[in-house]
Amino acid sequence: ATPLNNTPFDILSQIKLFQKGHNSTIPNVRDLDKFFSGLQKKLKSVDRKEIKNYLKIVRENSLTIRENILKYLMVRRTRTEVLKYFKKDLQQQRLKFPEVAEPRRVYYQFGAQLDKIFMRSIELIKNFKYTRYMPLLYLKNTDPQEVTGQRNLGRFMRILLVKRLESSFHAFKMTLDRFIHSYDSFIKMLDKGTIYISKKHSEKIYEALENDDLSRIMELVEQDKVQKYESGDFSKSFREHLKEDMDILLEMKKSWDEVQVDPKIDQFKSILTKDKILKENKLIIFTESKETAEYLDKNLREEFGGQVLSFSSKSSAAVRETIIDNYDPKHKNYKNDIRILITTDILAEGVNLHRSNVVINYDIPWNPTRILQRVGRVNRVDTKFDDIYVYNFFPSIQGNNEIKLEEAAIAKIQAFHDTLGEDAQYLTEGEEITSHELFNRLNSKKLLEEGGEVEEDSELKYHYCPVITWTIPIGYRF
């Protein structure tokens, strides 16, 4: 469903399930590993913040992959094509595709005092140096390549802070507590004269960030002590900056400890009791943060009691089975105890949930293709529903300006579109897309129905006739 999420290596990993990396049978590309490594090197040579240059490389790589690899391996079928060329078959089998209604934005507003605290936090996050996570920058003698990796780690931790702030105040407060504990331990270690630092895990931390695995991030940062340094190996500014960061964390914690309101959850509770669609149907609420899922569970249970169930990577097999009992229409053990399911993206793939027809994105994922995966849990050909409904909470302007979530989404959606062809055209080929337009498209019916496909001259019209046609795969031996 989503063969490309981040880099060309996503496609390589899947091809290597049935091809040898250094000895493939694909015409003109014997060494797949070398081919994709070249594309990845080209992509990494450009900073994603340089959006025009980055998208130029994305398009060039995508064309290379399509022309040299995918045209020999992949057939992509859209729902529009199936409806157009196999309408009678669908009718005979009593199958249908549901209509996806125009997605609905959910708005919420801060009061004056909360807005002041929020804006002050954004300002502090901008001034935060992330010194704890970039110690190699302060070594008196250091390798420039190591400095680059450390800077990336600092950016990842900034993203983590802002995403938690956007997800829920509860998740943000818990993240602040973890940061404070981490800084406190590190400063004490520095004062004792010896420091242990890991150099090698920026990519793993990025993966953990995308999967909302905060415990894994902190484990990689804290526990992987691979190299020993003395306090004297660092510049004088090192401890000063650690202390400045700690002061910022403590200031933010003090401000947020005083916050006892949450307009986002209040607005959510309100529409759950007033919106006709939300009142009458089974719901699936997606969030990136396990802590936000737990927070939603606690708050919604106060209103809806036992109708609420939450699921995350911490949940047991019994909880998963309860979800299947209540949300999978084909499951033999049919139950109707749960009406509001709260989950992280762990349930966005591989589970049938289409006894529901409502998806609520409580926060927008870092990887926007997950939106399609989420909606795909209920947008199924054998659903009993005629309509699918999607509700979206979008990030604040202030938060997005800091982490550039929209710009990252542009790059990833563009890569998906360019590599997989016109059916994935959420962004227009050759057009410079603004962040505003991207989020309009993420909030569009066209995207959610089928990745935003456009009308094409499909080869299906030539295939669907009373003639037996044999397609011989390249390299096939009789």
Buried (B, 14 or more C-beta within 10 A) or exposed (E): EBBBBBBBBBBBEBBBEEBEBEEBBBEEBEBBBEBBBBBBEBBEEBEBEEBEEBBEBBBBBBEBBBEBBBEBBBEBEBBBBBEBBBEEEBEEEEBBBBEBBEBBEBEBEBEEEBBEBBEEBBEBBEEBBBBBBBBBBBBEEBEEEBBEBBBBBBBBBBBBBBBBBBBBBBBBBBBBEBBBEBBBEBBEBBEEEEBBBBBEBBEBBBBBBBBBBBEBBBBBBBEBEEEEBEBEBBEEEBBEBBEBBBEBBEEBBEBBEEBEEBBBBEBBBEBBEEBEBBEEBBBBBBBBBBBBBBBBBEBBBEEBEEBBBBBBEEBEEEEBEBBBBBBBBEBEEEEEEBBBBBBBBBBBEEBBBBBBBBBBBBBBBBBBBBBBBBBBBBBBEEBEBEEBBBBBBBBBEBBBBBBBBBBBBBBBBBBBBBBBBBBBBBBEEEEEBEBEBBBEBBBBBBBBBBBBBEEBEBEBEEEBEEEEEEEEEEEEEE
